[in-house]
Each structure stands twice: as C-alpha cells, then as structure tokens.
Amino acid sequence: MKNIMKGLLLISVLSVSIAWAEEAVQEDLLQAAAIQGDAKAQAKLGALYLLGNGVEKDEPKAAEWLLQAANQGHVEAQVIVAALYDRGIGVKNGSPAIVMIYEKSSLEEL
C-alpha cells in the first residue's frame, strides 16, 4: 500500500512539473513573438501582466505591451489602453490621448 501511495505521489509531482514546464515554454514563445512585433502576442502578454495570470502582476509592463499592440491597430488592445489611461492603471490618467484611442478603436471595428 505504501508503494502504491508513493507511486501515485510521484506521478502527481511529475504531472505538475510537466505542466509548469509547458507553461514556461509557452510564456517564452509568447514573449519571443511579442518582442518580434506580433501584435496579438503583445496584447496577450499585456493582458497576462495586467491580470497577473501566470506571471507576476505588473500594470506598467502590461500597459507597455498593450500600447505596442494598440499602435499596430489591435482593436481590443486599443480599447484596453484607453481604459487604462482613463483609470490611471499602469499609466498617468487624464491623457488627451484617451479620446483619440477610443475613437480610433471604434472606427477600426467598422
């Protein structure tokens, strides 16, 4: 019985370790794509930093990645960036750029 329990524990530990390793690889691939200018990867990485999902929450870093994606025309990133400016999350709020970003994103959705 002890051997079965040890075996199950070992399988559980290995499964968790493999899942963590796969997450790290996916994060590295996402980071590489974002650095290379992939707007979708930049937006996703920004969202991960904004929410602290799988990475340490970092609102200024989130805003940087989302702004890069928004500047490339990624509509969802544009809306999020406008909201970040509007609420002062990771950026200084009260920027006149808010209206422009909201308008730009709404025009691109059409």
Backbone hydrogen bonds, N-H to C=O, Kabsch-Sander energy under -0.5 kcal/mol:
donor,donor_aa,acceptor,acceptor_aa,energy
5,M,1,M,-2.3
6,K,2,K,-2.5
7,G,3,N,-2.3
8,L,4,I,-2.6
9,L,5,M,-2.5
10,L,6,K,-2.5
11,I,7,G,-2.4
12,S,8,L,-2.4
13,V,9,L,-2.6
14,L,10,L,-2.5
15,S,11,I,-2.4
16,V,12,S,-2.3
17,S,13,V,-2.4
18,I,14,L,-2.6
19,A,15,S,-2.2
20,W,16,V,-2.5
21,A,17,S,-2.2
22,E,18,I,-2.5
23,E,19,A,-2.2
24,A,20,W,-2.2
25,V,21,A,-2.1
26,Q,22,E,-2.5
27,E,23,E,-2.5
28,D,24,A,-2.3
29,L,25,V,-2.5
30,L,26,Q,-2.5
31,Q,27,E,-2.7
32,A,28,D,-2.4
33,A,29,L,-2.4
34,A,30,L,-2.4
35,I,31,Q,-2.6
36,Q,32,A,-1.7
37,G,34,A,-1.4
38,D,33,A,-2.4
39,A,37,G,-0.8
42,Q,38,D,-2.6
43,A,39,A,-2.6
44,K,40,K,-2.4
45,L,41,A,-2.7
46,G,42,Q,-2.5
47,A,43,A,-2.3
48,L,44,K,-2.3
49,Y,45,L,-2.3
50,L,46,G,-2.4
51,L,47,A,-2.3
52,G,48,L,-1.8
53,N,48,L,-1.8
54,G,52,G,-1.0
58,D,49,Y,-1.9
62,A,58,D,-2.4
63,A,59,E,-2.6
64,E,60,P,-2.1
65,W,61,K,-2.2
66,L,62,A,-2.7
67,L,63,A,-2.5
68,Q,64,E,-2.0
69,A,65,W,-2.0
70,A,66,L,-2.8
71,N,67,L,-2.5
72,Q,68,Q,-0.6
72,Q,69,A,-1.0
73,G,70,A,-1.9
74,H,69,A,-2.1
75,V,73,G,-0.9
78,Q,74,H,-2.1
79,V,75,V,-2.2
80,I,76,E,-2.3
81,V,77,A,-2.9
82,A,78,Q,-2.3
83,A,79,V,-2.1
84,L,80,I,-2.6
85,Y,81,V,-2.6
86,D,82,A,-2.6
87,R,83,A,-2.1
88,G,84,L,-1.2
89,I,84,L,-2.2
90,G,88,G,-0.8
94,G,85,Y,-0.7
98,I,95,S,-1.6
100,M,96,P,-0.9
101,I,97,A,-2.8
102,Y,98,I,-2.7
103,E,99,V,-2.7
104,K,100,M,-2.8
105,S,101,I,-2.5
106,S,102,Y,-2.1
107,L,103,E,-2.1
108,E,104,K,-2.0
109,E,105,S,-1.1
110,L,106,S,-0.7
110,L,107,L,-0.6
